[in-house]
Amino acid sequence: MHFGIVVDKDLNIVKLSKELFNKTYIKPPAKLIKVNSYKVKSFEELKKILSFNKNVTITVEKDGIQITIPLRR
């Protein structure tokens, strides 16, 4: 669980930490679409971005609504 989020190979959020859920109220599944304002197209790309950053902002999409969430390690 990186930053309290578990995603599958298609970038769908499948699990959130309780703390993050209480802050965002996002229920999985939701689609991770951006990290630090850059569109993420693959799981490998996501891993690369996260390996170099301690603080990130992600954008997720759920039911057609996009939500931006700041995360810290």
C-alpha positions in Angstrom: 0.0 0.0 0.0 1.7 3.1 -1.3 0.4 6.4 0.2 -2.5 4.4 1.7 -3.8 3.4 -1.7 -3.8 0.0 -3.5 -4.3 0.1 -7.3 -4.6 -2.7 -9.8 -2.7 -3.0 -13.1 -5.5 -0.9 -14.9 -5.0 2.0 -12.4 -8.3 1.3 -10.6 -8.1 2.1 -6.9 -9.2 -1.1 -5.1 -8.4 -0.2 -1.5 -7.9 2.9 0.6 -6.5 3.2 4.0 -9.1 4.1 6.6 -7.4 7.4 7.3 -7.6 8.4 3.6 -11.1 7.2 3.2 -12.2 9.3 6.2 -10.5 12.4 4.5 -11.9 11.8 1.0 -15.0 9.6 1.3 -14.0 7.9 -2.0 -15.2 4.3 -2.2 -13.3 2.0 -4.5 -13.4 1.4 -7.3 -12.2 4.7 -8.7 -9.8 5.4 -11.5 -6.4 7.0 -10.9 -5.9 9.4 -13.9 -3.2 11.9 -12.9 -0.2 12.2 -10.5 1.2 15.7 -10.0 -1.0 17.0 -12.9 0.5 14.4 -15.4 -1.7 11.9 -17.0 -0.8 8.4 -16.0 -1.4 5.7 -18.6 0.2 2.6 -17.1 1.0 0.9 -13.9 4.7 1.0 -14.7 4.5 4.7 -15.3 2.8 5.1 -11.9 5.5 3.1 -10.1 8.2 5.2 -11.7 6.6 8.5 -10.6 5.9 7.4 -7.1 9.5 6.1 -6.6 10.9 9.6 -7.0 8.3 11.6 -5.1 7.6 11.7 -1.3 4.7 14.1 -1.8 2.2 13.8 -4.6 -1.1 15.0 -5.7 -3.4 12.5 -7.4 -6.5 13.0 -9.4 -9.1 10.2 -9.4 -12.3 9.8 -11.2 -15.4 8.3 -9.7 -18.9 8.4 -11.3 -17.7 11.1 -13.8 -16.4 13.4 -11.0 -12.7 14.2 -10.7 -11.2 14.7 -7.3 -7.7 15.9 -6.5 -6.1 14.6 -3.4 -2.7 15.6 -1.9 -0.7 12.7 -0.4 2.4 12.5 1.7 4.6 9.6 2.7 
